[in-house]
Amino acid sequence: HSQTNLVALDGYPAYRPDSETQHIVDIQYKEVCRDCNAVVSKLVDSARVYKREDHNFNENGTCRSCGYVKPAQQEPLKISVSASPSNAETGAALSASAAASGGDGNYSFSWKVTCDGSVVANTDLSYGSSYNHTASKAGSYVFTATVRDGSGNQVSASSGAIMVKAPANVHNRSEEHTSELQ
């Protein structure tokens, strides 16, 4: 066997769990005779090969090229919003709360409050999962919450309407009562 070639004997994944876009494969080489293809030496070298390409996942989430198994799929980001009370008078405190699920679990909320379709309050994403607003006029109030997770996924939902009425007019009548002693 005067001349030999190195031929890949085996490759197995040596991936990092956080590497979704990079294949890392350890490859072992055998020495093969160029003339007769006989194996001269079974293991002569090994190398680590980095392939920068997208994974080719099968239905189980395992890359067909390097064996990387992707983390469990996240549930879609969801939100629900509730508000109270269902009826109120102007000047009353209205409250809303949001419940988020799915996504990566790192949530931030923003809120929008409308009265008869006009925006009366609007916040940025620095608020928590609850929000309070004082009803300054009569109308139909709706709270809309937007949740964003740490991966940038975002979804919104609205509460049912809170009907706010102006206080009823109250007339205080002063009546004179006389009592007679008998």
KARAKA-V407715 format. One record per backbone hydrogen bond with DSSP energy under -1.0 kcal/mol. CO is the residue of the C=O (numbers start at 1). NH is the residue of the N-H. If there is no record, write none. Layout:
co=CO nh=NH
co=CO nh=NH
//
This chain:
co=3 nh=34
co=5 nh=32
co=7 nh=30
co=10 nh=28
co=12 nh=26
co=16 nh=19
co=18 nh=20
co=23 nh=51
co=24 nh=14
co=25 nh=49
co=26 nh=12
co=27 nh=47
co=28 nh=9
co=28 nh=10
co=29 nh=44
co=30 nh=7
co=31 nh=40
co=31 nh=41
co=32 nh=5
co=33 nh=37
co=38 nh=33
co=41 nh=31
co=45 nh=29
co=47 nh=27
co=49 nh=25
co=51 nh=23
co=51 nh=53
co=56 nh=64
co=58 nh=61
co=61 nh=70
co=62 nh=58
co=63 nh=67
co=68 nh=63
co=75 nh=103
co=78 nh=101
co=80 nh=99
co=82 nh=97
co=84 nh=95
co=86 nh=163
co=88 nh=165
co=89 nh=92
co=92 nh=135
co=94 nh=133
co=95 nh=84
co=96 nh=131
co=97 nh=82
co=99 nh=80
co=101 nh=78
co=105 nh=107
co=108 nh=148
co=109 nh=127
co=110 nh=146
co=111 nh=123
co=112 nh=144
co=113 nh=120
co=113 nh=121
co=114 nh=142
co=115 nh=118
co=118 nh=115
co=121 nh=113
co=127 nh=109
co=129 nh=98
co=131 nh=96
co=133 nh=94
co=135 nh=91
co=139 nh=164
co=140 nh=116
co=141 nh=162
co=142 nh=114
co=143 nh=159
co=144 nh=112
co=145 nh=157
co=146 nh=110
co=147 nh=155
co=148 nh=108
co=149 nh=152
co=153 nh=149
co=155 nh=147
co=157 nh=145
co=162 nh=141
co=163 nh=88
co=164 nh=139
co=165 nh=90
//
